[in-house]
């Protein structure tokens, strides 16, 4: 219903903002991928430059070493770079390197998790070495971290922006919805007041005067309308207040509903036959149980033939309790559609088609099983199975 919008609009705005943000990110995926590749290339260039710097330092140290002196040449060592001197066949003359290399052509290479630089040397000048090789570990974690930060920043920015825009553009609809909400609440209050006045005056008249079939019809009609009112009122308030589960006398609630619908059934000369086990208590919400009973009983009467009967049974079966409504009416053509909101099996009958939609939502949430059997022109049976967890011991 439109009345649910004000209650769920924030959740809807958040879901829409998240969807829009991820949609935008998917569109920006290609630019982000290009950005990541660019950062990786920059990182590799910086790493190659560092290796070249270290090679220059080693070569300079070898150039400065006096070969005629008796001192031992102290080969330069670095914290993050390993290096070594190799002959023409890449056999080590002196090396600190302990990694595998797959390509021995001059230049910069990357193999697995390592990078290495092969620099040719002037033959016979540097301790008989033909090549100097330098290696270092290569890790793209910083690159991925930067891309992740950019991605997260864009995502947060888009989410906040889209959420703000959605709220801004929703303001006119919020005002309209609030007006509609207030109108419906005021209207429902006035309808309820009017129904109560009619019922009270009919009861007062019947106390002083003989029963009048026209007044009985008025009373039955007000009760049928009151049931519709309770359905609409339930839909309005179900998301606005918490319907708490507690121990309730289910037998009493069922019997009260049967008594309430006697006059409605009497208009069609329908007899309500009840077999309700006494003193059965459930851990349930009374308002929700009332909607299950009232809608099931109201439909059973509505779709029954005149001069027939409706049976209501509440009994224990094993560890569960079954609430059964059986009518001898027109039956159901499309039993798979009866729980759709606004669907009515017979458009000639009164109602909005919301009763069984409410019932379905209640029993699904509570874990109550429903079995429906029906035959055209023979009637229908609705069996509600209350699980052991809802039965108060």
C-alpha positions, 0 to 999 in steps of 0.5 A: 500500500502507499501507506508503507512508503513512509516507513520503508522509504529510507531503506528503499533510498539506501538500496537504490543508492547502493545499486546506483553506486555499483552500477557506476562502479561497473561503468568506471571499471575500465578506467580503473583498470587502466589506472591500475595498469598505469600505476603498475607501469610507474612502479616497475619504472621506479624499480628499474631505475633503482636497480640501475642506480645500484648498478652504477654504484657497484660499477663506480666502486669497482672503478675506484678500486686500486687493483695494485693495492693489497687490500681486499675489494669490499663488494657493495651490499644493499638492503633490498637489492641483491647483485652479482658478477657473472662471466660470459656464460653467466657463471657466477664469479661472485654473487649474492643472488639466490633466485631463478632467472628465465631470460639472460638478455641484457635489460630489465626483466620480471620473473614470478615475484622478482625483478632483475636487471642485466647490465653488460660490462666492458670485457676484462675490466671488472674482475673478469666479469662480463655482466652484473646482475641485480635483483629485487623483490617486486610487489604490487600491494601498494598499487592495489592498495591505492586502487582500492582506496580510490575505488572505495572513495568513489563508491562512498562519494557516489553512495552519499551523492545518490542517497542525497539526490534520492532524498531530495527528489523524494521530498514532494512524494513524501509530502503527498504520502504524508497527506495520504497517510493522514487522510487514511488514518482520519478516514479509518477513524471516522469509518470505525466511529460510524460503524460503532454508532450503527451497531450500538443503535441497532442493538438498542432498537432490538432490545426494545422491539421485535427482531427486524430482518432489515436491521439484521441485514444492516447489522450483518453488513456493518460486521462485514464492513468492520472486517474490511476495516480491520484488514485495512487498519492492520495493513496501516499499523503492522509496520508502525508498531510491534505485534508482540507474541505472548500467551493467548487463549486461542479457544476464546479468540476462535469462539468470539469470532464465531459468535461475531459472524453468526449474524453475517451467516444468518443473512444467507441462512448459513449455519456455523457448526463449531468444534473448538477444543477448550483451553488451548493456549498459543504463543502468538499475537492475538491481532494476527490470530484474529485476522487469520480467523476473521478472514477465513470465516468471512470468506467461508460464509461469503462463498457458501451457498444459501441454506448451507453450513460452515464448519469450524474445527480446532483440534490437536493432531499429534504434537500440533494443532489444526484450525479448519474452516470447511464450507459447502459453497462454490469452490475455488477456480484458481487456488494458486491466485487466492493469496494475491493482493486484490485478487477476488475469486468472484467479483460480484462479492464485496471486499478488496481482495486483501484478506488472504494476502494478509493471512499469507504474510502472517502464517509465512512469518510464523511458520504456520502451514496451510493446506487448501483443498477445493472442488467446484460447487462442492466447497473448500477446506482451509486447514491451518497447522500450528507447529509445536513451537507456537503451542503453550504447554 
